[in-house]
Amino acid sequence: MATNRNTNGAIFPEWDFSKVWADVKIPELNVDALIAAQQKNIEAMSLANKAAIEGWQVFAKKQAELWQSAVEDTGALAQDVASAKEPADKLAKQTDFAKSVMKSGLANAREAQELATKTANKTVNIVSKRLVEGMDEVVSYVETVQPKAAAAK
């Protein structure tokens, strides 16, 4: 049995992990396969990092464009409001500008969210694909090792 019922005053019994894995026999360690798997893991993480960096570069570029546009639009508004003679006209121009800014702000927020989602999905897909491949590699390795272990008995 893998457990020791001695609790030593603790709520849960102590586990002897050496007994849990005692029946598992791994006759050989394929270092080349282990190194190849780790290289694939590093490549996948590198691709995921590259995708994340590229996504954030697109995001930062878009933010810079939006900032430049906001500065230009505000300058144009100031000139437009200054040229208006009547207070009602000035208020109407400011109100139109506020509506326009609100609409473009919401559109920009949606676009930023879509960029972030696209980047996150791309990086998660890369990592999850490698995780599944790694699990398949482990199963394949165990399947090739088990016949050798059975033959050695």
C-alpha positions in Angstrom: 0.0 0.0 0.0 1.3 3.5 -0.8 0.1 5.1 2.3 1.3 5.1 5.9 -1.5 5.5 8.3 0.8 7.3 10.8 -0.5 10.9 10.9 1.9 12.3 13.5 -0.9 14.5 14.7 -1.5 15.9 11.1 -5.0 15.8 9.5 -3.9 13.7 6.6 -1.8 10.6 6.7 1.8 10.8 5.4 2.5 9.5 2.0 5.5 7.5 1.0 6.0 8.6 -2.6 8.7 6.1 -3.2 6.1 3.3 -2.7 3.6 5.0 -5.0 6.0 4.7 -7.9 7.7 1.5 -6.8 5.9 -0.6 -9.4 6.8 1.6 -12.3 9.9 0.4 -14.0 11.7 2.5 -16.6 14.4 0.4 -18.0 16.3 3.1 -19.9 16.3 6.8 -20.3 16.5 8.0 -23.9 18.5 11.2 -23.5 18.3 12.0 -27.2 14.5 11.9 -27.1 14.5 14.0 -24.0 16.8 16.6 -25.5 14.7 16.6 -28.7 11.5 17.1 -26.7 13.1 20.0 -24.8 14.2 21.6 -28.0 10.7 21.4 -29.3 9.4 22.9 -26.1 11.9 25.8 -26.4 11.0 26.3 -30.0 7.3 26.4 -29.1 7.9 29.0 -26.3 10.0 31.0 -28.7 7.2 31.1 -31.3 4.7 32.0 -28.6 6.9 34.8 -27.4 7.4 36.0 -30.9 3.7 36.0 -31.6 3.0 37.9 -28.3 5.7 40.5 -29.1 4.4 41.0 -32.7 0.9 41.4 -31.4 1.9 44.0 -28.8 4.0 45.8 -31.4 0.9 46.1 -33.6 -1.1 47.3 -30.6 1.6 49.9 -29.6 1.7 51.2 -33.2 -2.0 51.5 -33.3 -2.0 53.4 -30.0 0.6 55.8 -31.3 -1.5 56.4 -34.4 -4.6 57.1 -32.2 -2.6 59.5 -30.0 -1.4 61.4 -33.1 -4.9 61.5 -34.5 -6.3 62.7 -31.1 -3.8 65.6 -30.9 -4.6 66.7 -34.5 -8.3 66.4 -33.9 -8.1 68.5 -30.7 -6.2 71.2 -32.5 -8.7 71.3 -35.3 -11.5 71.5 -32.7 -9.9 74.4 -30.9 -9.6 76.3 -34.2 -13.1 75.5 -35.2 -14.6 76.5 -31.8 -12.5 79.7 -31.8 -13.8 80.6 -35.2 -17.5 80.3 -34.2 -19.1 83.5 -33.2 -22.2 82.4 -31.3 -22.0 80.5 -28.0 -24.6 78.1 -29.3 -22.4 77.3 -32.3 -19.4 76.8 -30.1 -21.4 74.4 -27.9 -22.8 72.5 -31.0 -19.2 72.1 -32.3 -18.0 70.8 -29.0 -21.0 68.4 -28.7 -20.4 67.1 -32.2 -16.7 66.6 -31.3 -17.5 64.8 -28.1 -19.9 62.5 -29.9 -17.3 61.8 -32.5 -14.6 61.1 -29.9 -16.9 58.8 -28.0 -17.8 56.7 -31.1 -14.2 56.5 -32.2 -13.1 55.7 -28.7 -15.5 52.8 -28.5 -14.4 51.5 -31.9 -10.8 51.8 -30.9 -11.5 49.9 -27.7 -13.1 47.1 -29.7 -10.2 47.0 -32.1 -7.7 46.9 -29.2 -9.7 44.1 -27.6 -9.7 42.1 -30.8 -6.0 42.6 -31.3 -5.3 41.4 -27.7 -7.7 38.4 -28.2 -6.1 37.5 -31.5 -2.6 37.6 -29.9 -3.6 35.6 -26.9 -5.3 33.0 -29.0 -2.3 32.6 -31.2 0.1 32.2 -28.3 -2.2 29.8 -26.5 -2.7 27.7 -29.6 1.1 27.4 -30.1 1.6 26.3 -26.5 -1.3 23.9 -26.3 -0.3 22.3 -29.6 3.1 21.6 -28.2 1.6 20.3 -24.9 -0.5 17.8 -26.9 2.5 16.8 -29.0 4.6 16.3 -25.8 1.9 14.1 -24.3 1.8 12.0 -27.5 5.6 11.8 -27.4 5.4 10.4 -23.8 2.8 7.8 -24.8 4.9 6.8 -27.8 8.0 6.5 -25.7 6.3 4.4 -23.1 4.9 2.1 -25.8 8.3 1.6 -27.3 9.9 1.0 -23.8 7.3 -1.4 -22.5 8.0 -4.2 -25.1 11.7 -3.9 -24.2 11.0 -4.1 -20.5 8.7 -7.1 -21.0 11.4 -8.9 -23.1 14.1 -8.2 -20.4 12.0 -10.1 -17.8 
